[in-house]
């Protein structure tokens, strides 16, 4: 199984009562696969992984794995603060048929680079699945140094990293220090998809793909076919959606956008509030703008 291309950072649809909306989760998963995505990345930051308990996470993963039914690889986020907790969840996800795991750095605690190396090594030892490192310092308070990533890339089943630092220099350094190794670098910041591909990255885990997968896929396919102009155009088209993310706590704006677009993903998980007021109006205008361009 090769991990590359565009993998949506899947939203987790909820009912008004805050329970997992299985029907909408299946609908969204199917819609994305039919759009041509290269994988599904569930229980990441936009999937609100940090707000679900273990049983809810397993349920969400089971639904996604069942609906995908082997059509594309399924990556499941199993990150947490304690090494033991991550290992336990990773084993459960392996048992139910996940294709790969995504493991975020610990958060709330701020481990040293040495500590985080041991953390990831232990997790990798306890699973036969490929492991994708996940770096998002704005949410975790720590960043994986390039030297750390180079060392972890030596572990046979640590196969890549998703970088959501928003810092292109960081991505370039990850690519540089893992050159010649069987290791893949993915953009986790949607504004940097094309730049990452040009620098030697293999794809993106993209939140915007929940609503406009065709545009995100066009960045990748145009780049692959040497059509830089088409790739640049598609990259630019993500901006209106990304610009609305500021109007609510993540992922409130994206959930509202996808709901208005036509898939009932419901509200965010509390304590995050549903979008309202000016923010809601801005999102409505943005969706309308895409419709006028016949993009959606």
C-alpha positions in Angstrom: 0.0 0.0 0.0 1.5 3.3 -1.1 0.4 6.5 0.7 0.3 9.5 -1.6 -2.0 12.0 -3.3 -4.9 13.8 -1.7 -6.4 12.4 1.5 -9.3 14.4 3.1 -9.0 15.2 6.8 -12.4 13.7 7.3 -15.0 15.6 9.4 -16.9 13.6 11.9 -20.7 14.2 11.4 -22.7 14.5 14.6 -26.4 14.7 15.4 -27.9 17.6 17.3 -27.7 15.4 20.4 -23.9 15.2 19.9 -23.8 11.5 18.9 -22.0 10.2 15.8 -24.3 10.5 12.7 -23.5 7.2 11.0 -25.6 7.9 7.9 -23.9 11.2 7.2 -20.5 9.8 8.0 -21.1 7.1 5.4 -22.5 9.7 2.9 -19.4 11.9 3.3 -17.0 9.1 3.0 -18.7 7.8 -0.1 -18.9 11.2 -1.7 -15.1 11.7 -1.2 -14.2 8.3 -2.6 -16.4 8.9 -5.6 -14.7 12.2 -6.2 -11.4 10.3 -6.6 -9.5 10.9 -3.4 -6.5 8.7 -2.8 -7.2 7.9 0.9 -9.3 8.8 3.9 -7.7 10.3 7.0 -10.2 9.9 9.9 -9.9 11.1 13.5 -7.5 14.0 12.9 -7.8 17.5 14.2 -10.7 18.4 11.8 -12.3 15.0 12.8 -12.3 16.3 16.5 -10.4 13.3 17.7 -9.5 14.9 21.0 -13.1 15.3 22.0 -14.2 11.6 21.6 -13.7 8.8 24.1 -12.1 5.5 23.0 -15.4 3.7 22.3 -16.6 6.6 20.1 -13.3 6.6 18.2 -13.5 2.9 17.5 -17.1 3.3 16.4 -16.2 6.1 14.0 -13.3 4.1 12.6 -15.4 1.0 12.1 -18.0 2.9 10.2 -15.4 4.5 7.9 -13.5 1.3 7.3 -16.7 -0.5 6.5 -17.9 2.2 4.1 -14.6 2.5 2.3 -14.5 -1.3 1.9 -10.9 -1.5 0.6 -11.4 1.1 -2.1 -8.7 3.4 -0.8 -6.3 3.3 2.2 -7.9 4.4 5.5 -5.6 6.2 8.0 -6.9 6.5 11.5 -5.6 9.0 14.1 -4.7 7.2 17.4 -2.6 10.0 19.0 -2.8 10.9 22.6 -0.8 12.0 25.6 0.4 8.7 27.1 2.4 6.2 25.1 0.4 3.4 26.6 -2.9 5.0 25.6 -1.7 5.4 22.0 -0.5 1.8 21.9 -3.8 0.4 23.2 -5.9 2.5 20.7 -3.5 1.6 17.8 -4.0 -2.1 18.5 -7.7 -1.7 18.5 -7.6 0.1 15.2 -5.3 -2.5 13.7 -7.8 -5.2 14.8 -10.7 -3.6 13.1 -8.9 -3.2 9.7 -7.2 0.3 9.6 -4.6 0.4 6.8 -2.3 2.9 8.6 -2.2 5.0 11.7 -1.6 8.7 12.2 0.0 9.7 15.5 0.1 13.3 16.6 2.8 14.4 19.0 1.7 14.5 22.7 -0.1 17.7 23.7 -0.6 19.5 27.0 2.7 17.9 28.1 5.7 19.1 26.1 8.1 16.3 25.8 11.7 16.8 24.7 12.8 15.6 21.3 14.5 12.6 23.0 11.3 11.7 24.8 9.2 12.0 21.7 11.6 9.7 19.8 11.1 7.0 22.4 7.3 7.6 22.3 7.1 7.0 18.6 9.5 4.1 18.6 7.5 2.3 21.3 4.3 2.8 19.4 5.8 1.6 16.1 7.1 -1.5 17.8 3.6 -2.4 19.0 1.9 -2.3 15.6 2.5 -3.9 12.3 0.8 -1.0 10.5 2.5 1.9 8.8 2.7 5.0 11.1 2.4 8.5 9.8 3.8 11.2 12.2 1.7 14.3 12.7 3.2 17.6 13.5 0.9 20.5 14.5 2.8 22.8 16.9 0.0 25.4 17.1 -2.2 22.9 18.8 0.3 20.7 20.7 2.9 23.3 21.9 5.8 21.3 20.4 7.3 20.7 17.0 9.2 17.7 15.6 12.7 18.9 14.7 14.1 17.7 11.3 16.8 15.7 13.1 14.1 13.9 15.1 12.2 13.1 11.9 15.4 11.8 10.3 15.9 9.5 13.2 12.3 8.3 13.3 12.4 7.7 9.5 14.9 4.9 10.3 12.1 2.9 12.0 10.8 0.5 9.3 7.1 1.1 9.8 7.3 4.9 10.4 6.6 5.8 6.8 6.0 9.5 6.7 4.9 12.8 8.3 1.9 15.1 7.9 3.2 18.6 8.7 0.5 21.2 9.8 3.0 23.8 11.1 2.1 26.2 8.3 5.9 26.7 7.9 7.1 25.7 4.5 10.7 25.8 5.6 9.8 23.0 8.0 8.4 20.9 5.2 11.5 21.5 3.0 13.7 20.4 5.9 11.7 17.2 6.5 12.0 16.4 2.8 15.8 17.2 2.8 16.7 15.1 5.9 14.7 12.0 4.7 15.9 12.0 1.1 16.8 8.5 0.0 14.8 6.9 2.8 11.4 5.2 2.2 9.6 8.1 3.8 6.9 10.5 2.6 6.1 14.1 3.5 2.5 15.4 3.3 1.3 18.9 3.5 -1.2 19.4 6.4 -1.7 23.0 5.6 -3.9 23.4 2.5 -2.3 26.6 1.3 1.0 24.8 0.9 -0.1 21.7 -1.1 1.4 22.8 -4.4 4.6 24.1 -2.8 5.0 20.8 -1.0 4.6 18.8 -4.1 7.1 20.9 -6.0 9.6 20.5 -3.2 9.4 16.7 -3.2 6.4 16.0 -1.0 4.0 13.3 -2.1 0.6 14.8 -1.3 -1.7 16.4 1.3 -4.0 15.6 4.1 -6.5 18.4 3.2 -9.4 19.6 5.3 -10.8 21.7 2.4 -11.3 18.4 0.5 -14.4 17.7 2.7 -16.3 20.4 0.6 -14.3 20.9 -2.6 -12.5 17.6 -3.3 -12.4 18.2 -7.0 -10.4 21.4 -6.6 -7.9 19.9 -4.2 -7.5 16.9 -6.5 -7.0 19.2 -9.5 -3.9 20.7 -7.7 -2.4 17.2 -7.5 -3.4 15.9 -11.0 -2.3 19.1 -12.8 1.0 19.0 -11.0 1.4 15.3 -11.8 0.8 16.0 -15.5 3.2 19.0 -15.6 0.4 21.6 -15.9 1.8 24.1 -13.4 -0.6 26.8 -14.4 -3.7 24.6 -13.8 -2.2 23.5 -10.5 -1.6 27.1 -9.4 -5.2 28.0 -10.4 -6.6 25.2 -8.4 -4.5 26.1 -5.4 -5.7 29.7 -5.5 -9.3 28.4 -5.6 -9.0 27.0 -2.1 -8.6 30.5 -0.6 -12.3 31.6 -0.2 -13.0 28.4 1.9 -9.8 28.7 3.9 -10.5 32.4 4.6 -13.7 31.5 6.4 -12.0 29.2 9.0 -11.2 32.3 11.1 -14.9 32.8 11.9 -15.2 30.0 14.4 -13.3 27.6 16.5 -12.0 24.7 14.4 -13.8 23.0 12.7 -17.1 25.1 13.1 -16.8 27.0 9.9 -15.8 24.0 7.8 -18.7 21.9 9.2 -21.2 24.7 8.4 -19.8 25.0 4.9 -20.1 21.3 4.2 -23.6 21.3 5.7 -24.7 24.3 3.5 -23.1 22.5 0.5 -25.4 19.5 1.1 -24.0 16.9 3.5 -25.6 17.0 7.0 -22.4 16.9 9.1 -24.1 18.7 11.9 -22.6 20.7 14.7 -19.1 20.6 16.2 -18.6 18.6 19.4 -19.0 20.7 22.5 -17.5 22.9 23.8 -17.1 24.2 20.2 -20.2 26.1 19.2 -22.0 26.0 16.0 -21.3 29.0 13.7 -23.8 31.9 13.9 -24.1 35.6 13.2 -21.7 37.3 10.9 -19.5 34.2 10.6 -22.5 32.2 9.3 -23.3 34.9 6.8 -19.7 34.9 5.5 -19.8 31.1 5.1 -23.1 31.3 3.2 -21.6 33.9 0.8 -18.5 31.8 0.3 -20.5 28.7 -0.6 -22.7 30.8 -2.9 -19.5 32.1 -4.6 -18.4 28.5 -5.4 -21.8 27.6 -6.7 -21.8 30.6 -9.1 -18.4 29.5 -10.4 -20.0 26.0 -10.9 -17.2 24.6 -8.7 -19.8 22.8 -6.5 
